[in-house]
Amino acid sequence: MSSGAERIVQEIVSLLTVPPLTTVPAVRVYRDLMDALRSSSMPAVAVEAGNEETPTRALIGIKDRRVEINITVLAKGSNPYAQADATVVEVYDRVFNDAHLNGLALDIIEGPTRRQREGLAEDLAAVTKIYLVEYRTVEQSLELLP
């Protein structure tokens, strides 16, 4: 058994690896940002579940939930943001190509984009795109509705 948030992350990883992205091979799509940072080849992608908002009752016995999905593209070089750009665009297109994630999600809402270089190696940059994924569970469970 997996929580709805975990199943959603698994589905997004699958969307980014089967078929592989044209800009990043499947072996460089990670579930952990630290693993992506340790990658010797760039660009690399990390897909992680972020915060979950307080659920709301949609109907008696059913809750609407929302989880942040943080997808970070790491790139190296003299202009790493430009190097990350094609991957950020391709990931965005893959995520929104199936905004219901094969029936797991009610909707996906685009969140903010964050760019970071501080605290990273001098030629490394991270571009994190946040997606808010809405889904439903029964009231007393974290698992997706069947």
C-alpha positions in Angstrom: 0.0 0.0 0.0 1.2 3.5 -0.9 -0.2 6.9 -0.1 -1.8 8.9 -2.8 1.2 11.3 -2.8 3.7 8.5 -3.3 1.7 6.9 -6.1 1.5 10.4 -7.8 5.3 10.8 -7.6 5.8 7.3 -9.0 3.5 8.1 -11.9 5.3 11.4 -12.7 8.7 9.5 -12.7 7.2 7.1 -15.1 6.0 9.9 -17.3 9.5 11.3 -17.4 11.3 8.0 -18.1 9.0 6.0 -20.4 9.8 7.0 -23.0 12.9 8.8 -21.9 13.1 12.5 -22.1 15.0 13.7 -25.2 17.2 16.0 -23.0 17.9 13.6 -20.1 18.2 9.8 -20.1 16.0 7.8 -17.8 18.9 6.9 -15.6 19.4 10.6 -14.7 15.8 11.0 -13.4 16.0 10.6 -9.6 13.6 10.3 -6.7 16.0 12.2 -4.4 17.6 15.6 -4.9 20.8 14.5 -3.2 21.2 11.6 -5.6 20.7 14.0 -8.5 23.3 16.4 -7.0 25.8 13.5 -6.8 25.3 12.7 -10.5 28.5 13.1 -12.5 26.4 13.8 -15.7 24.1 16.8 -16.2 21.5 17.8 -16.7 19.8 15.6 -14.1 16.2 15.7 -12.8 14.8 15.1 -9.3 11.2 14.4 -8.5 10.1 14.7 -4.9 6.9 15.1 -3.0 6.7 18.3 -1.1 4.2 19.7 1.4 0.6 18.6 1.5 -2.1 21.1 2.4 -4.8 20.3 4.9 -7.4 18.2 3.2 -11.0 19.3 2.7 -14.2 17.3 2.8 -15.6 17.0 -0.8 -18.5 14.7 0.1 -19.4 12.7 3.1 -16.6 10.1 3.4 -14.4 11.7 0.7 -11.5 14.1 1.1 -9.9 16.3 -1.5 -6.1 16.5 -1.1 -3.3 18.5 -2.7 0.4 17.6 -2.7 3.3 19.7 -4.0 5.4 17.9 -6.5 8.9 19.5 -6.8 10.7 18.7 -10.0 14.2 20.1 -10.0 16.4 20.3 -13.1 20.1 20.5 -12.3 22.6 21.8 -14.9 26.3 22.7 -15.0 28.4 25.0 -17.1 29.0 28.7 -17.8 25.3 29.4 -18.3 23.5 26.6 -16.4 20.0 28.2 -16.4 20.1 28.2 -20.2 21.3 24.6 -20.2 18.4 23.6 -17.9 15.8 25.4 -19.9 15.1 22.7 -22.6 14.6 20.1 -19.9 12.3 22.3 -17.8 10.2 22.8 -20.9 10.1 19.1 -21.8 9.2 18.1 -18.2 6.4 20.7 -18.1 5.0 19.4 -21.4 5.1 15.8 -20.2 3.4 16.6 -16.9 0.6 18.6 -18.5 0.2 16.1 -21.4 -1.9 14.0 -18.9 -3.1 16.4 -16.3 -5.0 13.5 -14.7 -1.9 11.3 -14.3 -3.6 8.2 -15.8 -6.6 8.7 -13.5 -4.7 9.3 -10.2 -5.3 13.1 -10.1 -8.3 15.4 -10.3 -6.1 18.2 -11.7 -2.6 19.6 -11.8 -2.1 23.3 -11.0 1.1 25.1 -12.0 3.0 26.5 -9.1 6.0 28.8 -8.9 9.4 28.3 -10.5 12.5 28.7 -8.3 16.1 29.2 -9.5 19.0 28.6 -7.2 22.8 28.8 -7.4 23.6 29.9 -3.8 24.9 27.0 -1.8 25.7 24.9 -4.9 29.0 24.4 -6.8 29.9 27.5 -8.6 29.0 26.2 -12.1 25.8 24.4 -10.9 22.3 25.7 -10.9 18.9 24.3 -10.0 15.6 25.1 -11.5 12.7 23.8 -9.5 9.1 23.8 -10.9 6.4 23.2 -8.4 3.2 21.4 -9.4 0.2 21.1 -7.2 -1.6 17.9 -7.7 -5.2 17.5 -6.5 -6.5 14.0 -5.7 -9.1 12.2 -3.6 -9.1 9.7 -0.9 -11.7 8.2 1.4 -12.0 10.1 4.6 -10.0 7.7 6.8 -7.2 6.9 4.4 -4.2 8.4 2.7 -4.6 6.0 -0.3 -6.2 7.1 -3.5 -9.8 6.3 -4.2 -10.0 2.9 -6.0 
